Amino acid sequence: MVSRGPTASSSSYDGATAAQRQLRGAMARALERWPRLGVSFEAYLRFVERVVPWAGGDDAPDLETLALEDIVLATACLHGDPWALRYFERTVLTAIDSAITRIDDRPEFVDEVRQQLRQRLLAEPSAKIAEYRGQGPLARWVTVAAVRTALNLRAQEQRAQARMSAEAQGSPLADPLDLEAETFKAEYRPALAAAVRQACRGLDPRD
């Protein structure tokens, strides 16, 4: 059940009423975007506290630069909320396809990258979505992870192909793999640069 009204929070947030109002407003907007999210305000606060250490008392953290609504979705995903996972699939994973297809446009390759991302970002006990810091849209953060995953997968496929070719020819593995590595770097360096530029477009200089 979503907690929308005022609730008790940890002592580290005592006195930071202005920041709490800001967070509650962000959570309300997130629930308008994703109305069936099941996440408590306390869980959201704990997630934000990891992103911006809170001094307590009258000191309030700088929240203006954070994607607060996306942090709500990330929090719900981290806690395994079924609707959050559906929203993540529809609004985040669908945004990464163009970056993946610049590396390899085979449907089975795109599907495999998406599956590896789901496992890495959402599966317990070490769901990497917990590392999202809100310094930019969640979709952009996931796109960067998708590019890395796609490049790693493509490299694995290239190594497997080189290994099979070397075994078929009865030649040592070292030289074909070295050649494959250099070929891979030359072929995919432009794709990596383009994908990273696309993923980072819109971030401020500090990010």
ZAMARGU-4260 file (C-alpha; in steps of 0.2 Angstrom, whole numbers, plus 5000, padded with zeros to 4 digits):
<rodrens>
0) 5000/5000/5000 | 5007/5017/4995 | 5009/5029/5009 | 5003/5046/5003 | 4999/5055/5019
5) 5011/5062/5033 | 5020/5048/5041 | 5034/5046/5054 | 5052/5046/5047 | 5069/5043/5054
10) 5077/5055/5066 | 5089/5060/5054 | 5075/5070/5045 | 5069/5079/5060 | 5067/5097/5057
15) 5069/5096/5038 | 5051/5100/5035 | 5054/5110/5019 | 5064/5096/5011 | 5051/5083/5017
20) 5038/5093/5008 | 5048/5094/4993 | 5050/5075/4993 | 5032/5072/4996 | 5028/5083/4982
25) 5040/5073/4971 | 5032/5057/4977 | 5014/5064/4973 | 5020/5068/4955 | 5028/5051/4953
30) 5011/5043/4958 | 5002/5053/4945 | 5015/5047/4932 | 5014/5029/4938 | 4998/5028/4948
35) 4999/5010/4954 | 5016/5011/4962 | 5017/5002/4979 | 5031/5011/4989 | 5031/5019/5006
40) 5037/5036/5009 | 5049/5029/5022 | 5057/5018/5009 | 5059/5033/4998 | 5067/5043/5012
45) 5080/5030/5015 | 5084/5029/4996 | 5086/5048/4995 | 5097/5048/5011 | 5109/5037/5003
50) 5110/5049/4988 | 5111/5065/4998 | 5118/5063/5016 | 5106/5072/5028 | 5113/5082/5042
55) 5096/5083/5052 | 5090/5098/5062 | 5087/5113/5051 | 5100/5108/5038 | 5091/5102/5022
60) 5100/5093/5008 | 5101/5101/4990 | 5087/5091/4981 | 5085/5103/4966 | 5097/5094/4955
65) 5090/5077/4958 | 5078/5067/4947 | 5066/5065/4963 | 5052/5057/4953 | 5063/5044/4945
70) 5070/5040/4962 | 5053/5035/4968 | 5052/5022/4953 | 5069/5016/4957 | 5064/5014/4976
75) 5049/5004/4971 | 5059/4993/4959 | 5072/4990/4972 | 5058/4983/4984 | 5051/4972/4970
80) 5034/4981/4968 | 5026/4972/4953 | 5019/4988/4946 | 5035/4997/4947 | 5044/4983/4937
85) 5030/4984/4924 | 5032/5003/4923 | 5051/5001/4922 | 5049/4989/4908 | 5037/5000/4898
90) 5046/5017/4901 | 5064/5013/4904 | 5069/4997/4895 | 5060/5003/4879 | 5071/5018/4879
95) 5087/5009/4877 | 5084/5000/4861 | 5091/5013/4849 | 5108/5013/4859 | 5109/4994/4858
100) 5105/4993/4840 | 5119/5005/4836 | 5130/4991/4842 | 5121/4976/4835 | 5103/4977/4828
105) 5099/4958/4829 | 5083/4956/4838 | 5090/4941/4848 | 5105/4952/4853 | 5094/4966/4859
110) 5083/4954/4869 | 5098/4946/4877 | 5105/4963/4882 | 5088/4968/4890 | 5088/4951/4899
115) 5105/4954/4906 | 5100/4971/4912 | 5085/4965/4921 | 5095/4952/4930 | 5109/4965/4934
120) 5098/4979/4939 | 5083/4971/4947 | 5088/4954/4954 | 5091/4952/4972 | 5102/4951/4983
125) 5113/4964/4974 | 5101/4974/4963 | 5112/4987/4955 | 5097/4999/4954 | 5101/5003/4972
130) 5116/5012/4965 | 5106/5025/4955 | 5109/5042/4962 | 5096/5052/4953 | 5109/5063/4945
135) 5099/5063/4928 | 5084/5053/4922 | 5083/5035/4926 | 5081/5030/4908 | 5098/5039/4904
140) 5107/5030/4918 | 5100/5013/4912 | 5105/5017/4894 | 5123/5019/4899 | 5122/5002/4908
145) 5114/4995/4892 | 5129/5001/4881 | 5141/4993/4893 | 5132/4977/4893 | 5130/4977/4874
150) 5148/4980/4871 | 5153/4966/4884 | 5141/4954/4876 | 5147/4958/4858 | 5165/4955/4864
155) 5160/4938/4871 | 5152/4933/4855 | 5168/4939/4845 | 5179/4929/4856 | 5168/4914/4855
160) 5169/4916/4836 | 5188/4918/4835 | 5190/4903/4847 | 5179/4892/4836 | 5188/4898/4820
165) 5205/4894/4828 | 5200/4877/4834 | 5193/4873/4816 | 5210/4878/4809 | 5220/4869/4822
170) 5229/4886/4826 | 5234/4893/4843 | 5221/4903/4851 | 5232/4918/4856 | 5235/4926/4839
175) 5216/4925/4833 | 5210/4932/4850 | 5223/4946/4849 | 5217/4950/4831 | 5199/4949/4836
180) 5202/4961/4851 | 5210/4974/4840 | 5196/4972/4826 | 5183/4974/4839 | 5190/4990/4846
185) 5192/4997/4829 | 5174/4992/4824 | 5164/4997/4839 | 5174/5013/4845 | 5163/5024/4835
190) 5147/5015/4841 | 5152/5017/4859 | 5156/5035/4857 | 5140/5039/4849 | 5130/5029/4862
195) 5138/5037/4876 | 5135/5055/4868 | 5117/5050/4866 | 5116/5044/4884 | 5124/5059/4892
200) 5116/5072/4881 | 5107/5084/4893 | 5117/5081/4908 | 5125/5096/4916 | 5144/5098/4917
205) 5146/5091/4934 | 5136/5076/4930
</rodrens>
